[in-house]
Amino acid sequence: MDFKKIDINNFDFNPFTKIGKTWMLVTSGDSKNSNTMTASWGGFGVLWGKNVAFTFIRPQRYTKKFIDSNESFSLSFFDDSYKNTLSYLGTVSGKDEDKIQKSGLNICYIDDVPTFKEANLVIICKKLYAQDFKPDCFIKNSLDEKWYENKDYHTMYISEITDMYIK
């Protein structure tokens, strides 16, 4: 494997472009069964004295059951040449087909957590907290109306960043 572990304190990137523009794959599972989904919502910060990632997953996403049943997951980032692949992985369900195999990406494992050989940045996350969004918690009700017409509220996961790897 070509990944090199790096110190998070020495790594600098822009989460607004990394997540919002180039997207990431959220992947969880084990050596028998894994799934991934493309995400363009999320963030990073410090909470409870830990470096954390904020990840948001809707209840109907097949990947959610993998996140819920495993302690850890990966956030994988790719260069721009994988944009079409990430688009495909964000629109097709792993429940309906083996989308990972069809995508042409190759699963590998770092600390028993699935990720992809083609990624250029991998962040390993260990879940700390999960909570579903609630309609009565919106201060700006137009957000609820715009993003949750079907009332399929995201679960927010706050996870400790345990390790980061680059190529």
VOKESE-136905 format. One record per atom (N, C-alpha, C): x, y, z; residue number from 1; atom name; residue in one letter. Coordinates in steps of 0.1 Angstrom, whole numbers, plus 2048, in hexadecimal, padded with zeros to 3 digits. Layout:
BEGIN
{r {X,Y,Z},NUM,CA,A}
...
This chain:
BEGIN
{r {809,7F4,800},1,N,M}
{r {800,800,800},1,CA,M}
{r {809,80C,800},1,C,M}
{r {805,816,7F9},2,N,D}
{r {80D,822,7F7},2,CA,D}
{r {80A,82E,801},2,C,D}
{r {801,82B,80B},3,N,F}
{r {7FD,836,814},3,CA,F}
{r {808,838,81E},3,C,F}
{r {80A,845,822},4,N,K}
{r {813,849,82C},4,CA,K}
{r {80B,850,837},4,C,K}
{r {80C,84B,844},5,N,K}
{r {806,851,84F},5,CA,K}
{r {80C,85F,851},5,C,K}
{r {803,869,854},6,N,I}
{r {808,877,856},6,CA,I}
{r {802,87C,863},6,C,I}
{r {809,886,869},7,N,D}
{r {804,88C,875},7,CA,D}
{r {7FA,897,871},7,C,D}
{r {7EE,895,877},8,N,I}
{r {7E3,89E,874},8,CA,I}
{r {7E7,8AD,876},8,C,I}
{r {7EF,8B0,880},9,N,N}
{r {7F3,8BD,883},9,CA,N}
{r {7FC,8C4,879},9,C,N}
{r {801,8BB,870},10,N,N}
{r {80A,8C0,865},10,CA,N}
{r {803,8C0,858},10,C,N}
{r {7F6,8BD,857},11,N,F}
{r {7EF,8BC,84B},11,CA,F}
{r {7E6,8C8,849},11,C,F}
{r {7E6,8CE,83D},12,N,D}
{r {7DE,8DA,83B},12,CA,D}
{r {7D6,8D8,82E},12,C,D}
{r {7C9,8D9,82F},13,N,F}
{r {7C1,8D8,823},13,CA,F}
{r {7B4,8E1,825},13,C,F}
{r {7AE,8E4,81A},14,N,N}
{r {7A2,8EC,81B},14,CA,N}
{r {795,8E3,81B},14,C,N}
{r {78E,8E1,826},15,N,P}
{r {783,8D8,826},15,CA,P}
{r {777,8DD,81D},15,C,P}
{r {777,8EA,81A},16,N,F}
{r {76C,8EF,811},16,CA,F}
{r {76D,8E9,803},16,C,F}
{r {77A,8E8,7FE},17,N,T}
{r {77C,8E3,7F1},17,CA,T}
{r {77D,8D4,7F1},17,C,T}
{r {784,8CE,7FB},18,N,K}
{r {785,8C0,7FC},18,CA,K}
{r {778,8B9,7FD},18,C,K}
{r {76F,8BE,806},19,N,I}
{r {762,8B7,808},19,CA,I}
{r {758,8BD,7FE},19,C,I}
{r {756,8CA,7FD},20,N,G}
{r {74B,8D0,7F6},20,CA,G}
{r {74D,8CF,7E7},20,C,G}
{r {759,8CF,7E2},21,N,K}
{r {75C,8D0,7D3},21,CA,K}
{r {761,8C3,7CE},21,C,K}
{r {76B,8BD,7D4},22,N,T}
{r {771,8B1,7CE},22,CA,T}
{r {76A,8A4,7D5},22,C,T}
{r {763,8A6,7DF},23,N,W}
{r {75B,89B,7E6},23,CA,W}
{r {765,891,7ED},23,C,W}
{r {75E,888,7F4},24,N,M}
{r {765,87D,7FB},24,CA,M}
{r {75D,871,7FB},24,C,M}
{r {763,865,7FD},25,N,L}
{r {75C,859,7FF},25,CA,L}
{r {75C,855,80E},25,C,L}
{r {750,852,813},26,N,V}
{r {74E,84D,821},26,CA,V}
{r {74D,83E,820},26,C,V}
{r {756,837,826},27,N,T}
{r {756,828,824},27,CA,T}
{r {757,821,831},27,C,T}
{r {74F,816,833},28,N,S}
{r {750,80F,83F},28,CA,S}
{r {74C,800,83C},28,C,S}
{r {750,7F7,845},29,N,G}
{r {74D,7E9,843},29,CA,G}
{r {759,7E1,848},29,C,G}
{r {75A,7D5,843},30,N,D}
{r {765,7CC,847},30,CA,D}
{r {769,7C5,83A},30,C,D}
{r {772,7BB,83C},31,N,S}
{r {778,7B4,830},31,CA,S}
{r {76D,7AB,829},31,C,S}
{r {762,7A9,82F},32,N,K}
{r {757,7A1,828},32,CA,K}
{r {74E,7A9,821},32,C,K}
{r {74B,7B5,826},33,N,N}
{r {740,7BE,820},33,CA,N}
{r {743,7CC,824},33,C,N}
{r {744,7D5,81A},34,N,S}
{r {746,7E3,81C},34,CA,S}
{r {73E,7EB,812},34,C,S}
{r {73B,7F7,816},35,N,N}
{r {734,800,80C},35,CA,N}
{r {73A,80E,80E},35,C,N}
{r {737,816,803},36,N,T}
{r {73C,824,803},36,CA,T}
{r {732,82D,7FD},36,C,T}
{r {733,839,800},37,N,M}
{r {72A,844,7FA},37,CA,M}
{r {732,850,7F8},37,C,M}
{r {72E,858,7EF},38,N,T}
{r {734,865,7EC},38,CA,T}
{r {72E,86F,7F5},38,C,T}
{r {736,878,7FB},39,N,A}
{r {730,883,804},39,CA,A}
{r {736,890,800},39,C,A}
{r {72E,89A,800},40,N,S}
{r {733,8A8,7FE},40,CA,S}
{r {72F,8B1,80A},40,C,S}
{r {72A,8AB,815},41,N,W}
{r {727,8B2,821},41,CA,W}
{r {730,8AC,82C},41,C,W}
{r {735,8B4,834},42,N,G}
{r {73D,8B0,83F},42,CA,G}
{r {746,8BB,844},42,C,G}
{r {74F,8B7,84E},43,N,G}
{r {758,8C1,853},43,CA,G}
{r {762,8BB,85D},43,C,G}
{r {76B,8C3,861},44,N,F}
{r {776,8C0,86A},44,CA,F}
{r {777,8CA,875},44,C,F}
{r {77B,8C6,881},45,N,G}
{r {77D,8D0,88B},45,CA,G}
{r {783,8C9,898},45,C,G}
{r {781,8D0,8A3},46,N,V}
{r {786,8CB,8B0},46,CA,V}
{r {77A,8CB,8B9},46,C,V}
{r {778,8C0,8C0},47,N,L}
{r {76D,8BE,8C9},47,CA,L}
{r {771,8B4,8D4},47,C,L}
{r {76E,8B7,8E0},48,N,W}
{r {771,8AE,8EB},48,CA,W}
{r {780,8AA,8EC},48,C,W}
{r {788,8B4,8E8},49,N,G}
{r {796,8B3,8E9},49,CA,G}
{r {79C,8A9,8DE},49,C,G}
{r {794,8A7,8D4},50,N,K}
{r {798,89E,8C9},50,CA,K}
{r {797,8A4,8BB},50,C,K}
{r {79F,8A0,8B2},51,N,N}
{r {79D,8A4,8A4},51,CA,N}
{r {792,89B,89E},51,C,N}
{r {787,8A2,899},52,N,V}
{r {77C,89B,895},52,CA,V}
{r {777,89E,886},52,C,V}
{r {770,895,881},53,N,A}
{r {769,896,874},53,CA,A}
{r {75A,896,877},53,C,A}
{r {753,89E,86F},54,N,F}
{r {744,89E,870},54,CA,F}
{r {73F,898,863},54,C,F}
{r {737,88E,863},55,N,T}
{r {732,887,858},55,CA,T}
{r {723,886,859},55,C,T}
{r {71C,888,84E},56,N,F}
{r {70E,888,84D},56,CA,F}
{r {709,87E,843},56,C,F}
{r {700,875,848},57,N,I}
{r {6FB,86A,83F},57,CA,I}
{r {6EB,869,841},57,C,I}
{r {6E4,869,836},58,N,R}
{r {6D6,867,836},58,CA,R}
{r {6D2,859,839},58,C,R}
{r {6C6,857,83F},59,N,P}
{r {6C2,849,843},59,CA,P}
{r {6C1,83F,838},59,C,P}
{r {6BE,844,82C},60,N,Q}
{r {6BC,83A,821},60,CA,Q}
{r {6C9,836,81A},60,C,Q}
{r {6D4,83C,81E},61,N,R}
{r {6E0,838,818},61,CA,R}
{r {6E5,82A,81D},61,C,R}
{r {6E8,821,814},62,N,Y}
{r {6EC,814,818},62,CA,Y}
{r {6F9,814,820},62,C,Y}
{r {702,81D,81E},63,N,T}
{r {70E,81E,825},63,CA,T}
{r {70B,821,834},63,C,T}
{r {700,827,837},64,N,K}
{r {6FD,82A,846},64,CA,K}
{r {6FD,81D,84E},64,C,K}
{r {6F8,812,849},65,N,K}
{r {6F8,806,852},65,CA,K}
{r {706,801,854},65,C,K}
{r {70F,804,84B},66,N,F}
{r {71D,800,84E},66,CA,F}
{r {724,809,858},66,C,F}
{r {721,816,857},67,N,I}
{r {726,820,861},67,CA,I}
{r {721,81C,86E},67,C,I}
{r {714,81A,86F},68,N,D}
{r {70D,817,87C},68,CA,D}
{r {712,80A,883},68,C,D}
{r {716,800,87A},69,N,S}
{r {71A,7F3,880},69,CA,S}
{r {729,7F1,882},69,C,S}
{r {731,7FC,87F},70,N,N}
{r {740,7FB,880},70,CA,N}
{r {744,807,889},70,C,N}
{r {74F,805,890},71,N,E}
{r {755,80F,898},71,CA,E}
{r {75C,81A,890},71,C,E}
{r {762,817,885},72,N,S}
{r {76A,820,87D},72,CA,S}
{r {766,820,86F},72,C,S}
{r {76A,82B,868},73,N,F}
{r {767,82C,859},73,CA,F}
{r {772,835,854},73,C,F}
{r {773,836,847},74,N,S}
{r {77D,83E,840},74,CA,S}
{r {776,849,838},74,C,S}
{r {77D,854,837},75,N,L}
{r {77A,85F,82E},75,CA,L}
{r {785,85F,824},75,C,L}
{r {782,85D,817},76,N,S}
{r {78D,85C,80D},76,CA,S}
{r {78B,867,802},76,C,S}
{r {796,86D,7FF},77,N,F}
{r {796,878,7F5},77,CA,F}
{r {79F,874,7E9},77,C,F}
{r {79B,879,7DE},78,N,F}
{r {7A1,875,7D1},78,CA,F}
{r {7A4,882,7C9},78,C,F}
{r {7AD,880,7BF},79,N,D}
{r {7AF,88B,7B6},79,CA,D}
{r {7A3,88D,7AC},79,C,D}
{r {7A3,898,7A5},80,N,D}
{r {798,89C,79C},80,CA,D}
{r {795,891,792},80,C,D}
{r {79E,889,78E},81,N,S}
{r {79C,87F,783},81,CA,S}
{r {791,875,788},81,C,S}
{r {78E,874,795},82,N,Y}
{r {784,86A,79A},82,CA,Y}
{r {776,870,79C},82,C,Y}
{r {774,87C,797},83,N,K}
{r {767,883,799},83,CA,K}
{r {75B,87B,794},83,C,K}
{r {75C,875,788},84,N,N}
{r {751,86D,782},84,CA,N}
{r {74F,861,78B},84,C,N}
{r {75A,85B,78F},85,N,T}
{r {758,84F,798},85,CA,T}
{r {751,852,7A5},85,C,T}
{r {755,85D,7AB},86,N,L}
{r {74E,862,7B7},86,CA,L}
{r {740,865,7B5},86,C,L}
{r {73D,86B,7A9},87,N,S}
{r {72F,86E,7A6},87,CA,S}
{r {727,861,7A5},87,C,S}
{r {72D,857,79E},88,N,Y}
{r {726,84A,79D},88,CA,Y}
{r {724,844,7AB},88,C,Y}
{r {72E,844,7B3},89,N,L}
{r {72C,83E,7C0},89,CA,L}
{r {723,846,7C9},89,C,L}
{r {720,852,7C6},90,N,G}
{r {716,85A,7CD},90,CA,G}
{r {708,858,7C9},90,C,G}
{r {706,852,7BD},91,N,T}
{r {6F8,851,7B7},91,CA,T}
{r {6F3,843,7B7},91,C,T}
{r {6FC,839,7B8},92,N,V}
{r {6F8,82B,7B7},92,CA,V}
{r {6F9,825,7C5},92,C,V}
{r {6EF,81D,7C9},93,N,S}
{r {6EF,816,7D6},93,CA,S}
{r {6F7,809,7D6},93,C,S}
{r {6FF,807,7E0},94,N,G}
{r {706,7FA,7E1},94,CA,G}
{r {6FC,7EF,7E5},94,C,G}
{r {6F0,7F2,7E8},95,N,K}
{r {6E5,7E9,7EB},95,CA,K}
{r {6E1,7E2,7DE},95,C,K}
{r {6E1,7EA,7D3},96,N,D}
{r {6DC,7E6,7C6},96,CA,D}
{r {6E7,7DF,7BD},96,C,D}
{r {6F3,7E2,7BF},97,N,E}
{r {6FE,7DC,7B7},97,CA,E}
{r {70B,7DE,7BE},97,C,E}
{r {715,7D7,7BA},98,N,D}
{r {722,7D8,7BF},98,CA,D}
{r {729,7E4,7B9},98,C,D}
{r {725,7EF,7BE},99,N,K}
{r {72A,7FC,7B9},99,CA,K}
{r {739,7FE,7BA},99,C,K}
{r {73F,7F9,7C5},100,N,I}
{r {74D,7FB,7C7},100,CA,I}
{r {755,7F3,7BC},100,C,I}
{r {751,7E7,7B9},101,N,Q}
{r {757,7DF,7AE},101,CA,Q}
{r {755,7E6,7A1},101,C,Q}
{r {749,7EA,79E},102,N,K}
{r {746,7F1,791},102,CA,K}
{r {74D,7FE,790},102,C,K}
{r {750,805,79B},103,N,S}
{r {757,812,79A},103,CA,S}
{r {765,811,795},103,C,S}
{r {76B,805,796},104,N,G}
{r {779,804,793},104,CA,G}
{r {783,807,79E},104,C,G}
{r {77E,80C,7A9},105,N,L}
{r {786,80E,7B5},105,CA,L}
{r {78A,801,7BC},105,C,L}
{r {795,801,7C2},106,N,N}
{r {79A,7F5,7C9},106,CA,N}
{r {79A,7F8,7D8},106,C,N}
{r {792,7EF,7E0},107,N,I}
{r {792,7F1,7EE},107,CA,I}
{r {79F,7EC,7F4},107,C,I}
{r {7A4,7F3,7FE},108,N,C}
{r {7AF,7EE,806},108,CA,C}
{r {7AB,7F2,815},108,C,C}
{r {7B3,7ED,81E},109,N,Y}
{r {7B0,7EF,82C},109,CA,Y}
{r {7BB,7F5,834},109,C,Y}
{r {7B8,800,83B},110,N,I}
{r {7C2,806,844},110,CA,I}
{r {7BC,804,852},110,C,I}
{r {7C4,7FE,85B},111,N,D}
{r {7BF,7FB,868},111,CA,D}
{r {7B1,7F4,868},111,C,D}
{r {7AF,7EB,85F},112,N,D}
{r {7A3,7E3,85D},112,CA,D}
{r {797,7EC,859},112,C,D}
{r {799,7F8,854},113,N,V}
{r {78F,801,84F},113,CA,V}
{r {790,802,840},113,C,V}
{r {785,7FF,839},114,N,P}
{r {786,800,82A},114,CA,P}
{r {788,80E,825},114,C,P}
{r {790,80F,81B},115,N,T}
{r {792,81B,813},115,CA,T}
{r {796,817,805},115,C,T}
{r {79C,81F,7FD},116,N,F}
{r {79F,81C,7EF},116,CA,F}
{r {7AD,81F,7EC},116,C,F}
{r {7B3,816,7E4},117,N,K}
{r {7C1,817,7E0},117,CA,K}
{r {7C3,824,7D8},117,C,K}
{r {7B9,828,7D1},118,N,E}
{r {7BA,834,7C8},118,CA,E}
{r {7B9,841,7CF},118,C,E}
{r {7B5,841,7DC},119,N,A}
{r {7B4,84E,7E3},119,CA,A}
{r {7C2,854,7E5},119,C,A}
{r {7C2,861,7E6},120,N,N}
{r {7CF,868,7E9},120,CA,N}
{r {7CF,86E,7F8},120,C,N}
{r {7C4,86D,7FE},121,N,L}
{r {7C3,871,80D},121,CA,L}
{r {7B9,868,813},121,C,L}
{r {7BC,862,81E},122,N,V}
{r {7B3,859,826},122,CA,V}
{r {7B3,85E,834},122,C,V}
{r {7A7,860,83A},123,N,I}
{r {7A5,864,848},123,CA,I}
{r {79D,859,84E},123,C,I}
{r {7A3,853,859},124,N,I}
{r {79D,848,860},124,CA,I}
{r {796,84E,86C},124,C,I}
{r {789,84B,86D},125,N,C}
{r {780,851,878},125,CA,C}
{r {77A,847,881},125,C,C}
{r {77A,84A,88E},126,N,K}
{r {774,841,898},126,CA,K}
{r {768,848,89E},126,C,K}
{r {75C,842,89C},127,N,K}
{r {750,849,8A1},127,CA,K}
{r {750,84C,8B0},127,C,K}
{r {74B,859,8B3},128,N,L}
{r {74A,85D,8C0},128,CA,L}
{r {73B,860,8C4},128,C,L}
{r {733,865,8BA},129,N,Y}
{r {726,86A,8BD},129,CA,Y}
{r {71E,86A,8B0},129,C,Y}
{r {711,867,8B1},130,N,A}
{r {708,867,8A6},130,CA,A}
{r {6FB,86D,8AB},130,C,A}
{r {6F5,875,8A2},131,N,Q}
{r {6E8,87B,8A6},131,CA,Q}
{r {6E1,87F,899},131,C,Q}
{r {6D4,87B,898},132,N,D}
{r {6CB,87F,88D},132,CA,D}
{r {6C8,88E,88E},132,C,D}
{r {6C8,894,882},133,N,F}
{r {6C2,8A2,881},133,CA,F}
{r {6B3,8A1,885},133,C,F}
{r {6AF,8AC,88B},134,N,K}
{r {6A1,8AD,890},134,CA,K}
{r {69B,8BA,88A},134,C,K}
{r {68F,8B9,885},135,N,P}
{r {689,8C4,87F},135,CA,P}
{r {687,8D0,888},135,C,P}
{r {684,8CD,895},136,N,D}
{r {682,8D8,89E},136,CA,D}
{r {68F,8DF,8A3},136,C,D}
{r {69A,8DA,89E},137,N,C}
{r {6A7,8E0,8A2},137,CA,C}
{r {6AC,8EA,897},137,C,C}
{r {6A5,8EB,88C},138,N,F}
{r {6A9,8F5,882},138,CA,F}
{r {6A5,903,887},138,C,F}
{r {6AF,90B,887},139,N,I}
{r {6AC,919,88A},139,CA,I}
{r {6A7,920,87D},139,C,I}
{r {6AD,91D,872},140,N,K}
{r {6A8,922,865},140,CA,K}
{r {6A0,917,85E},140,C,K}
{r {693,918,860},141,N,N}
{r {689,90E,85B},141,CA,N}
{r {68A,90C,84C},141,C,N}
{r {68F,916,844},142,N,S}
{r {690,914,836},142,CA,S}
{r {69A,909,832},142,C,S}
{r {6A4,906,83B},143,N,L}
{r {6AD,8FB,838},143,CA,L}
{r {6A6,8EE,839},143,C,L}
{r {69E,8EC,843},144,N,D}
{r {696,8E0,844},144,CA,D}
{r {68D,8DE,837},144,C,D}
{r {687,8E9,833},145,N,E}
{r {67E,8E8,828},145,CA,E}
{r {686,8E5,81B},145,C,E}
{r {692,8EB,819},146,N,K}
{r {699,8E9,80D},146,CA,K}
{r {6A0,8DB,80C},146,C,K}
{r {6A6,8D7,817},147,N,W}
{r {6AE,8CB,817},147,CA,W}
{r {6A7,8BE,81C},147,C,W}
{r {69C,8BF,822},148,N,Y}
{r {695,8B4,828},148,CA,Y}
{r {686,8B3,824},148,C,Y}
{r {684,8B5,818},149,N,E}
{r {676,8B4,813},149,CA,E}
{r {670,8A6,817},149,C,E}
{r {678,89B,816},150,N,N}
{r {673,88E,81A},150,CA,N}
{r {675,88A,828},150,C,N}
{r {67A,894,830},151,N,K}
{r {67C,892,83F},151,CA,K}
{r {686,886,841},151,C,K}
{r {68F,885,838},152,N,D}
{r {69A,87A,83A},152,CA,D}
{r {6A6,881,83F},152,C,D}
{r {6A5,884,84C},153,N,Y}
{r {6B0,88C,853},153,CA,Y}
{r {6BD,884,854},153,C,Y}
{r {6C8,88B,852},154,N,H}
{r {6D5,885,853},154,CA,H}
{r {6D8,881,862},154,C,H}
{r {6E0,877,863},155,N,T}
{r {6E7,874,870},155,CA,T}
{r {6F4,87B,86F},155,C,T}
{r {6F7,882,87A},156,N,M}
{r {704,889,87B},156,CA,M}
{r {70D,880,883},156,C,M}
{r {719,87C,87E},157,N,Y}
{r {723,875,885},157,CA,Y}
{r {72F,87E,888},157,C,Y}
{r {732,87E,895},158,N,I}
{r {73F,885,899},158,CA,I}
{r {749,87A,89C},158,C,I}
{r {754,87A,895},159,N,S}
{r {75D,86F,896},159,CA,S}
{r {76B,874,898},159,C,S}
{r {773,86D,8A1},160,N,E}
{r {781,871,8A3},160,CA,E}
{r {789,86D,897},160,C,E}
{r {791,876,893},161,N,I}
{r {79B,873,888},161,CA,I}
{r {7A6,86C,88F},161,C,I}
{r {7A8,85F,88C},162,N,T}
{r {7B2,857,893},162,CA,T}
{r {7BF,857,88B},162,C,T}
{r {7BE,858,87D},163,N,D}
{r {7CA,858,875},163,CA,D}
{r {7C7,85E,868},163,C,D}
{r {7D2,863,861},164,N,M}
{r {7D1,869,854},164,CA,M}
{r {7DC,863,84C},164,C,M}
{r {7D9,860,83F},165,N,Y}
{r {7E3,85A,836},165,CA,Y}
{r {7E2,861,829},165,C,Y}
{r {7EE,864,823},166,N,I}
{r {7EF,869,815},166,CA,I}
{r {7F7,860,80D},166,C,I}
{r {7F6,863,800},167,N,K}
{r {7FF,85C,7F6},167,CA,K}
{r {80B,865,7F3},167,C,K}
